Amino acid sequence: MRELNALLLSLLVSSAVGCGPSDQCDSGAWRCSGDAAQHCEAVEDGNGTHTEWAIDECGAGLCRTDSADAFCALDATPDPNCTFDATHVRSAHCEGATLVWCDGGYDTERQDCSQRAASGGAHTCFAVANANAVCAE
């Protein structure tokens, strides 16, 4: 009986070694789940690699998807100044001294160019024809 218990314990321990979290998703997948943008990422741990959802809480009604990504919008309404690009290349435009980044037709990031002047950086938003706007001097 002692030998049987030792054998069973050995099998139990050997089957547990290398066991880690299982994959939660397919690497590279994305989705909105409630009010959170989620991206499937590979995670390395002591037992190997598995995938899990990285979660970015957006706020009520602000998670959006396009043909290539899930992202958090700053407003639930699309911005008519955002150029929508089905390949999900970000676009940017100026609103006064503010540089506004867009994804999927929605504002996703705002940068006050005038705030950068205090640290010796650019201080105004500059629109470039057929290109993204930038903070410049």
C-alpha positions as CSV (number, residue, x, y, z in Angstrom):
1,M,0.0,0.0,0.0
2,R,2.9,2.4,0.8
3,E,4.3,1.8,-2.7
4,L,1.0,2.5,-4.3
5,N,0.6,5.8,-2.3
6,A,4.1,6.8,-3.3
7,L,3.4,6.0,-7.0
8,L,0.1,8.0,-6.9
9,L,1.8,11.0,-5.2
10,S,4.6,10.9,-7.8
11,L,2.0,10.9,-10.6
12,L,0.1,13.7,-9.1
13,V,3.2,15.9,-8.6
14,S,4.6,15.2,-12.1
15,S,1.2,16.1,-13.7
16,A,1.1,19.4,-11.7
17,V,4.6,20.5,-12.8
18,G,4.3,22.7,-15.8
19,C,0.7,23.4,-15.2
20,G,-0.1,27.1,-15.4
21,P,-2.9,29.3,-16.5
22,S,-4.6,28.2,-19.6
23,D,-5.1,30.5,-22.6
24,Q,-8.0,32.9,-22.2
25,C,-8.0,34.1,-25.8
26,D,-6.3,34.0,-29.2
27,S,-3.2,36.2,-29.3
28,G,-3.8,39.5,-31.1
29,A,-7.6,39.3,-30.6
30,W,-9.4,42.5,-29.3
31,R,-12.9,43.3,-28.2
32,C,-15.1,45.5,-26.1
33,S,-16.4,43.8,-23.0
34,G,-18.9,46.1,-21.3
35,D,-17.1,49.4,-20.9
36,A,-13.6,48.0,-21.3
37,A,-11.3,47.7,-24.3
38,Q,-9.6,44.3,-24.2
39,H,-6.5,43.1,-26.1
40,C,-5.2,39.5,-26.0
41,E,-1.6,39.4,-25.0
42,A,1.0,36.6,-24.6
43,V,2.2,36.5,-21.0
44,E,5.4,34.7,-19.9
45,D,5.5,33.1,-16.4
46,G,7.6,30.5,-14.7
47,N,5.5,27.7,-16.4
48,G,5.7,29.0,-20.0
49,T,3.6,31.3,-22.1
50,H,-0.1,31.7,-22.0
51,T,-2.5,34.4,-23.3
52,E,-4.8,36.6,-21.2
53,W,-6.9,39.7,-21.7
54,A,-5.2,43.1,-21.0
55,I,-8.0,45.4,-19.9
56,D,-8.3,49.1,-20.3
57,E,-11.4,50.6,-18.5
58,C,-13.0,53.2,-20.8
59,G,-15.9,54.7,-18.8
60,A,-19.6,54.3,-19.5
61,G,-20.3,53.8,-23.2
62,L,-16.8,54.8,-24.4
63,C,-15.4,51.5,-25.6
64,R,-15.3,51.4,-29.4
65,T,-14.1,49.0,-32.1
66,D,-13.1,49.4,-35.7
67,S,-11.9,46.9,-38.2
68,A,-8.5,46.5,-36.5
69,D,-8.7,47.3,-32.8
70,A,-10.7,48.0,-29.6
71,F,-10.1,51.4,-28.0
72,C,-11.4,53.9,-25.5
73,A,-13.0,57.1,-27.0
74,L,-13.0,60.3,-25.1
75,D,-16.6,61.0,-26.2
76,A,-19.5,58.7,-27.2
77,T,-20.1,60.8,-30.3
78,P,-17.8,60.5,-33.4
79,D,-15.8,63.7,-34.1
80,P,-16.5,65.0,-37.7
81,N,-12.9,66.3,-37.8
82,C,-11.5,62.8,-37.4
83,T,-10.7,61.1,-40.6
84,F,-11.8,57.5,-40.4
85,D,-9.3,55.1,-41.8
86,A,-10.4,51.4,-42.1
87,T,-6.7,50.3,-41.8
88,H,-6.7,52.0,-38.3
89,V,-3.9,54.5,-39.0
90,R,-4.3,57.1,-36.4
91,S,-5.1,60.6,-37.5
92,A,-4.6,64.0,-35.7
93,H,-6.1,67.4,-36.1
94,C,-5.9,70.8,-34.3
95,E,-8.5,72.4,-32.1
96,G,-6.9,75.7,-31.2
97,A,-3.7,74.8,-29.4
98,T,-4.8,71.3,-28.7
99,L,-3.6,68.3,-30.7
100,V,-6.4,65.8,-31.0
101,W,-5.6,62.1,-31.9
102,C,-8.3,60.0,-33.5
103,D,-9.0,56.3,-33.9
104,G,-12.0,55.0,-35.9
105,G,-13.6,58.4,-36.2
106,Y,-13.5,59.1,-32.4
107,D,-11.2,61.4,-30.3
108,T,-9.0,59.1,-28.3
109,E,-6.3,61.5,-26.9
110,R,-5.9,65.3,-26.5
111,Q,-2.6,67.1,-25.9
112,D,-2.4,70.7,-25.0
113,C,0.5,72.0,-27.0
114,S,0.7,75.2,-25.0
115,Q,1.5,73.2,-21.8
116,R,4.7,71.9,-23.4
117,A,6.0,75.5,-23.8
118,A,6.6,75.6,-20.0
119,S,9.2,72.8,-20.4
120,G,10.8,74.4,-23.4
121,G,8.8,72.3,-25.9
122,A,6.4,73.1,-28.7
123,H,3.6,75.5,-27.9
124,T,1.1,75.5,-30.7
125,C,-0.8,72.9,-32.8
126,F,0.2,73.0,-36.4
127,A,-1.9,71.4,-39.1
128,V,0.0,69.9,-42.1
129,A,-1.8,69.3,-45.4
130,N,-2.4,65.6,-46.1
131,A,-0.6,64.6,-42.9
132,N,-1.2,64.5,-39.2
133,A,-1.1,67.7,-37.1
134,V,1.7,68.2,-34.7
135,C,2.7,70.3,-31.7
136,A,5.3,72.9,-33.0
137,E,6.9,76.2,-32.1
